[in-house]
Amino acid sequence: MNRIHLNLVLAPLYSKLAMPEADLSSKLAIVTGANSGVGFEAARALAQMGAHVILACRNRSRAEDAKKRIIESTGNFRVEVEILDCASFTSVRAFLSRWKERELRQG
């Protein structure tokens, strides 16, 4: 009963933050840790603004779930999954190798 909920005290002091409006349809964004938390919200916001978004995550099934949720909430189908563990140099090198191959194929 004596607990003070911090959000009740602080919320009136801050105005609601609005997402910027921008056309990112010609942009590519690689978002690490995009299957949850801040990474997921950043990826979703970029997709909402039309960017082609690469979800770079360690776990494929969680990344595929995030991809599905982003597409459902934004309507942007230009969302892909790539496996990347930033704590593993081997994983980073493999990601870069796949990226180079992709760029060569696309011209």
C-alpha positions in Angstrom: 0.0 0.0 0.0 2.9 2.4 0.7 4.5 1.7 -2.6 4.9 4.6 -4.9 4.8 3.7 -8.6 7.5 5.7 -10.2 5.7 5.9 -13.5 2.8 7.6 -11.9 5.1 10.2 -10.5 7.3 10.7 -13.5 4.9 10.1 -16.4 3.2 13.5 -16.2 6.6 15.2 -16.4 7.5 13.8 -19.8 5.6 14.4 -23.0 4.8 11.4 -25.3 7.7 10.8 -27.7 6.6 10.7 -31.3 8.3 8.6 -33.9 10.0 10.6 -36.6 8.4 10.5 -40.0 10.8 9.6 -42.8 10.8 7.7 -46.0 13.5 5.0 -45.6 12.4 3.0 -48.6 15.8 3.4 -50.3 17.7 2.4 -47.2 19.0 -0.9 -45.8 19.3 -1.3 -42.0 21.1 -4.2 -40.3 19.9 -4.4 -36.7 21.7 -6.6 -34.2 19.8 -8.2 -31.4 16.6 -7.6 -33.3 14.5 -10.4 -31.9 13.7 -8.7 -28.6 13.9 -5.5 -26.6 15.4 -2.3 -28.0 16.7 -4.1 -31.1 13.2 -5.4 -31.9 11.6 -2.0 -31.5 14.3 -0.3 -33.6 13.9 -2.9 -36.3 10.1 -2.4 -36.2 10.4 1.4 -36.4 12.8 1.2 -39.3 10.4 -1.2 -41.1 7.5 1.1 -40.4 9.4 3.9 -42.2 9.9 1.6 -45.2 13.5 0.4 -44.8 14.7 -3.0 -45.9 15.6 -4.5 -42.5 18.0 -7.3 -41.8 17.4 -8.9 -38.4 20.9 -10.0 -37.3 20.3 -12.5 -34.4 21.9 -15.5 -32.7 18.8 -17.6 -32.6 17.0 -18.3 -36.0 13.7 -19.4 -34.5 13.4 -16.3 -32.3 14.5 -14.1 -35.3 11.9 -15.7 -37.6 9.2 -15.0 -34.9 10.4 -11.4 -34.7 10.3 -11.1 -38.5 6.7 -12.4 -38.6 5.6 -9.9 -35.9 7.3 -7.0 -37.7 5.7 -7.8 -41.0 2.3 -8.2 -39.4 2.6 -4.9 -37.5 4.1 -2.8 -40.4 3.0 -4.4 -43.6 6.6 -4.2 -44.8 7.7 -7.5 -46.3 11.3 -6.3 -46.9 12.5 -8.0 -43.6 15.1 -10.7 -43.6 16.8 -12.9 -41.0 20.6 -13.4 -40.8 22.4 -15.3 -38.1 25.0 -13.3 -36.3 26.5 -13.6 -32.8 28.5 -10.5 -32.2 30.4 -12.1 -29.4 31.8 -14.7 -31.8 34.5 -13.6 -34.2 33.8 -16.8 -36.3 30.1 -15.8 -36.5 31.0 -12.2 -37.5 33.4 -13.5 -40.2 30.7 -15.9 -41.5 28.2 -13.1 -41.6 30.5 -10.9 -43.6 31.4 -13.7 -46.0 27.7 -14.3 -46.7 27.2 -10.5 -47.1 30.1 -10.2 -49.6 28.7 -13.2 -51.6 25.2 -11.5 -51.6 26.7 -8.2 -52.9 28.6 -10.0 -55.7 25.4 -11.8 -56.8 23.4 -8.6 -56.8 26.0 -6.8 -58.8 
